[in-house]
Amino acid sequence: MISLSKDDLECLENELQSIICRAGMNEFEWKRLKYRKHGQAAQAMCDFAVRYANTRRLRIDVLLWDMTDSRHDGGQVDDASNLGFMYYKLFRYVLRMRWPNDAQWELYPDQHCQIDWETVEECLDHASTQWDYEHPPLFNGTGSIRLWREFGIVDIHKAISQKMPLLQLADLFAGLAVFSHDEYPGYVEWQKANPIRPPLLQLQASSNETQPNNRSKARYSVLRYFNSLCKSHKLGVSLKGMQGLHTQDHRNPLNFWIYQPQHLADKAPQKVGTQITGL
């Protein structure tokens, strides 16, 4: 989730769009990051994100969870409901705890985002019994009064990512966060073989199956660049400690949050016939 003041939206969108256009791209997509121009665009987008996060003009919060932890043991996890539950956690933390409590929000999810709004509503029903019946419903009337009451959401606009650069920035950081954990061992090996200041005389590494492909090398380069930026600006983002991007203090404006089970009964929603359990 990328969050910012509406007063800054147009200015930051225009600047980010210029960055992407200068790289010769119509749209940045993480899944396409394998060529030089994509890597250059990603690094420039990292510069943009760090600069504005450092001045507190935007936040970037990435929530990850481990599908093999105790929360996901047993049964068949309902992935859509689990995603909805995690969105609830993200909304509650970012929209109500990291910005003024009386802030009102417009959401711009990607049009392809598969959020299970009914599960978000069920989570809200557990968390709060206060309703505001006078406020008009959102999300086509799926119990959305609770979303407004809990988070101050006043409108939602399903957006096309190509027309909204901040959605492309969200895609970059979501992809980079997952990649940093999934590919950390490979990143360490690549970094050893590719020091930032290599010696003048160095034997060329032999070509074999263990050498990373162009896609991995491009992504390793972006990850190292972003990690160096965070260190130089003292933003509290760690890479080595958790073998992947992680922020110890979640109040920081660049927040990589790995969700941990909170108690023994904290279980992911399970598929049981047509019933959903575990909320």
C-alpha positions, -999 to 999 in steps of 0.1 A, spaced: 0 0 0 13 35 -10 -4 62 10 0 100 7 -19 133 10 -43 140 -19 -25 174 -21 6 156 -33 -10 132 -56 -8 151 -89 27 163 -84 41 129 -74 22 111 -102 36 135 -128 71 132 -116 69 94 -115 54 93 -150 83 113 -163 108 88 -148 91 59 -165 88 77 -198 125 87 -198 133 50 -195 115 45 -228 86 26 -212 48 30 -213 44 11 -181 67 -5 -155 58 -41 -145 79 -61 -121 73 -93 -141 90 -77 -171 121 -66 -151 149 -84 -170 164 -58 -194 187 -29 -188 160 -2 -193 137 -19 -169 165 -20 -143 173 16 -148 137 26 -145 134 5 -113 164 22 -97 151 56 -106 118 47 -90 136 36 -59 153 70 -58 119 86 -61 104 65 -33 133 70 -9 134 107 -15 97 113 -7 95 87 21 125 104 37 106 137 37 74 120 50 54 129 19 44 92 12 45 59 30 52 25 14 39 -5 35 44 -40 22 28 -68 42 42 -104 36 32 -137 51 47 -171 51 24 -198 36 44 -225 55 41 -211 90 19 -224 118 -9 -201 107 -13 -221 75 -10 -256 90 -38 -281 84 -67 -280 60 -69 -262 27 -63 -224 30 -88 -202 13 -64 -179 -5 -89 -152 -14 -102 -149 21 -67 -150 35 -58 -121 12 -89 -102 24 -79 -107 60 -44 -94 53 -58 -63 36 -78 -57 67 -46 -58 88 -29 -34 64 -58 -10 63 -60 -9 101 -23 -3 106 -17 22 78 -49 42 75 -56 46 112 -23 42 130 2 59 107 -18 89 96 -42 113 115 -70 93 130 -96 115 115 -82 113 79 -106 103 51 -94 82 23 -99 74 -14 -86 40 -25 -72 33 -59 -68 -5 -62 -56 -20 -94 -86 -32 -115 -72 -67 -114 -68 -68 -76 -86 -98 -62 -96 -85 -27 -122 -105 -9 -142 -76 5 -167 -99 23 -139 -113 44 -126 -78 52 -162 -70 63 -163 -101 85 -130 -91 102 -144 -56 108 -175 -71 123 -153 -89 148 -133 -58 155 -160 -32 158 -197 -30 165 -201 7 158 -219 16 126 -228 48 110 -261 42 92 -263 77 76 -231 73 55 -238 61 19 -226 26 12 -195 17 -9 -184 -14 -27 -218 -19 -42 -234 -22 -8 -215 -52 5 -217 -41 41 -193 -12 34 -206 11 60 -182 -6 84 -153 1 61 -161 38 62 -166 37 99 -134 18 107 -110 33 82 -125 66 69 -128 53 33 -151 76 14 -146 64 -21 -130 38 -42 -118 40 -78 -106 8 -96 -77 21 -116 -58 10 -146 -21 7 -136 -8 20 -169 -26 53 -162 -15 56 -126 22 54 -120 19 50 -82 3 16 -88 34 7 -108 55 18 -79 34 -4 -56 40 -33 -81 78 -27 -79 80 -28 -41 56 -58 -38 77 -77 -63 110 -66 -48 99 -76 -13 89 -111 -22 119 -116 -45 143 -105 -17 131 -134 6 126 -160 -21 160 -154 -37 181 -143 -9 207 -171 -11 211 -165 -48 215 -128 -41 243 -134 -16 262 -156 -41 257 -130 -69 269 -102 -47 301 -121 -38 308 -126 -75 299 -91 -84 314 -67 -58 306 -30 -62 342 -22 -68 358 -53 -85 396 -55 -87 412 -43 -119 423 -78 -129 396 -104 -123 390 -138 -140 357 -140 -158 333 -163 -141 328 -195 -160 294 -200 -176 275 -228 -160 241 -237 -148 246 -219 -115 250 -185 -131 219 -164 -127 199 -155 -158 194 -120 -171 161 -116 -151 177 -126 -118 208 -104 -124 186 -73 -132 166 -79 -100 197 -85 -79 211 -52 -91 179 -33 -81 178 -50 -47 214 -41 -40 208 -5 -52 176 -1 -30 194 -16 0 222 8 -3 198 37 -6 180 27 26 213 24 44 226 58 33 194 75 43 192 55 76 156 44 69 158 13 91 153 -13 63 173 -45 68 181 -71 42 205 -95 59 188 -99 93 157 -117 80 172 -128 47 150 -105 29 137 -69 32 124 -62 67 117 -31 88 121 -36 125 103 -3 134 70 -4 115 65 33 120 92 40 94 79 54 61 94 24 42 79 -5 60 84 -42 51 63 -61 75 64 -99 78 32 -110 95 37 -135 123 10 -156 139 -2 -138 170 -14 -168 191 -22 -205 187 -57 -197 175 -45 -174 148 -52 -195 117 -56 -187 81 -92 -190 67 -98 -226 56 -120 -241 29 -146 -264 45 -172 -272 19 -189 -239 12 -181 -226 47 -151 -204 56 -136 -209 91 -106 -195 110 -115 -158 111 
